Amino acid sequence: MQPLNTVKFFLIVTKPELNINFMTIRVLAIFSLSMFLMSSSCKKDDNNSEIEIRDRTEQYNNVERDSIETYMKTHYYTLDAQYNVTIDTIDPAGSHTSLWDDPGLETLQVNDPEVDDLVYDLYYIPFRAGDHKAIHKMDRVLVAYKGFLLNNKVFDEKIDNMPIWLDLNYSIKAWQEVLPYFNDGTFSDNGDGTFTFTGYGAGMLITPSGLAYYHVAANKIPAYSPLVFSFKSFVVDDDLDNDTVKNIDEDVNGNGDPQDDDTDNDGIKNINDKDDDGDGVLTKDEDANGDGDPTNDDTDGDGTPDYLDADTH
């Protein structure tokens, strides 16, 4: 049977005066992200201060690389009609294809965020890419996921009818690297407080701890744990501040980090600032040619778009 790429679930409306559809999803984004961050901060292992911080290169090359490969060679996955994943140990007498031998397996070479010459193998398997908008590592994505340790224990799960927003700017590096290989889907309002999602992306990733939490024990994740996630990418929010400038274009200096771009130096990063140049005119209203894109308007011809130019309104 071909998996049915449709999911129906409830969304929480926290402000009744707002219209539902995407505005409702934006409200849920703020709510669920806040709850996620509160939950993560409250449940971290109190003994983290006692954990020895290991050499990152030795931890990966001498410990985790082999354990990840062994896990992938001895486990396989099955999918149900909604792309929900079950992972099991391979029976030597069986005929299942291991994760390691899966024909869809992709390997990314990802640099360690702290050690220049350390490169990780980050694995992912796309079940389907998704039919709609592309995801960038500066976006926020509404996802359902299931997280596994290498002993197959589930440490966290966000089921389809209660997904969570992941702000990739603040997520572990494994999410930042893998989700941009997927698109989101489309959704429709069922008129009864539920939404139906179709055409979404779905896949699995396997990451070393250096691209996850490393020495930090969080929730049910022990320190130095490689992690496995199955996931679905329902909706991408590619304009966090709703100023009609895409998140990817808020990286003005082009270094891949939107957290160091603050054109008007008001302490609010452009990616969250509705008035990027601080001239009192909202960014979305500095669209002189009316094409819905403020990034291509330069009224005074000085090479700086109006929305980043405090001298032009």
N, C-alpha and C positions, 0 to 999 in steps of 0.2 A: 504494500500500500504506500502511495506517495504521501508524505507528511502534509497535513493541511496547515497552510501558513496563515492561520487566523486565530486571534486570541480576543476574548471578551473579558473585561474586568471593570470594577468600580474605580472611579477617581474621587478623591476627597475634595469637596468644594469648601474652602475656608473663608471665602468672601462672597456672600450670596449676591451682592450687587454686580459682580463681574459676570460677563457672558461666559458660557461654558465654551467648549472646544479649546483652542490653543491658549486663550487667556487663563482658563481654568488650569491647564497643564502648567503654565508658568507659575501660578500660585502654589500648586502642588510641588513644583520644583523647589521653591524656597522652603516650604514646610518640611518636605522629606529629606532634603539635604541637611537642614538644621538638625533634625532628629537623628540622622545617620551620624553626623559629626559628634553630637552629644553622646550617642550610644557608644561610639568608638572610644571617645575620651574617657567615658565612665568605666569601661570594662577592660581597660588595659591591665596587664599583669603588674601588680604592685612590686614584684620582685625584679623588674627590669634593671634597676640600679645595681643588682647583684650579678647580672649576667656578664660574663667576660666578652668583650668585643673582639672578635676574631679577625685575622687578616683576611680581607675580602677575596684576594686572589687565591690563597690557599683553600679557603672555604669552598669556593666554586670548583677549582680544578682538582682538588684532592678529595672532596667529599660529595658535593651535590651533583656534579656532572655525571658521575657514574650512577648515582642513585636515581637520577631522573631517567637516564637511558634504560636502566634495569626496569623501572616502573613501566615505561612505555613499551618495552618488549614483552612484558608479562601481563599486560592489561588490554582490554578491548572495551568498546562502548557500543551501546544500542540506543536507538532513538524511537520515541513514540510519535504519534501523529502531529504533536505540537512541538516537536524538536526538544522535548525533555530528555535528558541524558541519564542513562544508567551505566556505571562503570563496574566491570567484573574482572576477576582474575582468569586468565586463560587456562583452560584445561588442556594439558599436553595431548590428550587423546581427541580433543575437539578440532574444529576447523575455523575458528574465529581469526580474523585479521587483527594483529596487534596495533596499538596506537603508532608504534614505531614504523610499521609497514603500511599504514593507511595511505592509499594513493593520493588523498587530498592534503597530506601533511605538508606544511610550509615551515621553514626555519628562517628566523630573522637574526641578524647579527647586530646586537645592541651593546653599545658602550656602557660600562658601569658609570653611574652618576658621580662617583668620587675618585675612581682610579683610572687614569687616562689609558693605560695599556691593557686593561681587562675588558674582554669582549665576551658577552654571554650568547649562548644559543637560546633563543626564545621561540617556542613552538606554538603553532596554532593550526587548527583544522577548520576550514570554512564549510558549514553545512549548506548555507546559502548566503549570498553576498548582501541581499536586500535590494529593493527595487526603487528606492526614492532618493533622498538627499545624501550626499557624501558626508562622512564624519571627519572632522579635523581634531587634532589633539588639543585645541583650545576651546572645544565645544562642551556642552553639557548633554548627556544622553540618558534617556529614560530606558532603563534596562531591567530585565529579570535575569537572575543568575543563580548558580549553585556552586559553592566552593568546596573542594575536596583537599584533604591532605594526602600524602603518598601512601598512607595506610588505608585509604578509601573512606575515612571518616569525614562526614560532612560538617564543616565548621560554620557555615552560614548559607542561607537561602532566601532569596526574594522571589516569591512565586508570581505567576503571571497576573493574578488579580490584585497584587499589591507590589508593583514594581517600585524602583527607587531611581532617583536622578543621580547620576555620577558626573560631577564636574571634573573633567579631565585635567583641568589646571591644578587640581589638588589631589588627584588619585595616584595610586601607585604607578610606576613607570610602565609596568606590563600592560595595563589598560591603555595608557597613552600611546603605546606603540602598536597594539593589535587592533583596537577599535577603528582606527582610520582606514583599515582594509575592508571595512564594512559600510553599508548604507543603512538608513533607517527605512521604515515602512510608511504606510498611510493609515489614517484612522477615521472612523465615522462615529458620530454620536447616535446612540440608540434611542435617545429620548427618555430613558428610564434611569438615568444616573450611571449608565455603563457606556463604555466605548468598545468598539471592535477594531482591532489592529490587524492589518494584512500586509503581506509583502515585506516584512521586517527581516533584518539580518539575523543569522544564528550561527554559532560556532563554539569552539572550545580552545582554551589556551593552557599551556603548561609553562610555568615560569620558575626560575631559580629565586631564592630568597632575596638576592641582591637587587632584583627588580620588583620586589614586594616589600616586606616589612623587615627583612634581615634579622637583626638581633632583638627587635622589639616583639615581645609577646603580646598580641592583641586579641581580645575575646577568647576564642577557642584555638587560636593559632599559636603554637609554641615558637620560641625563638628559632631562627635558622631553618625555617620550613619552606621548601619548594611548594608551590601551590598549583592546583588545577581548577579552572573555572569553565563551566558551560554557561552560555549567555545568549540573550536575545536583545537586539538593538531596536526598540520600538519607535522612538522619536528622538530627533536631534534638535536641540535648541542652539542655532548657530548665530544668535544675536542676543547675548545675555542681558544687555541693557536696553534692548528694544529701540535702538537709535538709528536703525536701518543700515548700519555699518556692520558687516559680518565680523564675527570674532577673529577670524584669521586675518582680517584687514586692520584690526586694532593693534597689531604688532607693528607699530610704526617704524621702529628701527630694524625690523627684519631679522632679529636674532633668535626667533622661535620662542621667545618668552614674553608673553603679554603683561607679565607682572612688573616689568620695569619701564613701561610706557605710560607716562603721565604728562601729557602735553602742557597743561595749564598749572602743573605743580600744586594742585589743590589737595593732594593726598588720596585722591580717588583715581585708580588706574583707568585708562581709556576704555578698557573692556567692560567697566562697570559705571562709566561716566556718561550721562545723557547730554552733557555739554563739554565736549572734549577740549575746546580751546578757552573755555571760561569767559566768553564774551557776552554771556547773557542770552544767547540765542541757542535753542536746542539743536543738537547735531542734526536731527532728522529734518529740521526746518532750514538747514543751510544747503538745500538742494536747488540751486538756482535754475537749472534746466528742467527740473521737474520730472526727471526720469526715475526717481526713487533711489538714486545712488549718490550720496554726498561726496563720494571719493573722487568724482571726476569733474568737480566744479571749482574753478580757480578764477574768480571774477577779476582780480587785479593782475593776473598773469605773472605772479612772482614765483611760481613753482610750488607753492604750498596750497593745498585744497582749502576752501573757505572754512570747512568745519575744524581745521587745525590752525587757522589763521585768525588771531584775535583782532586783527585790523580790518577784516572783511566780514560783513554780516550778510 
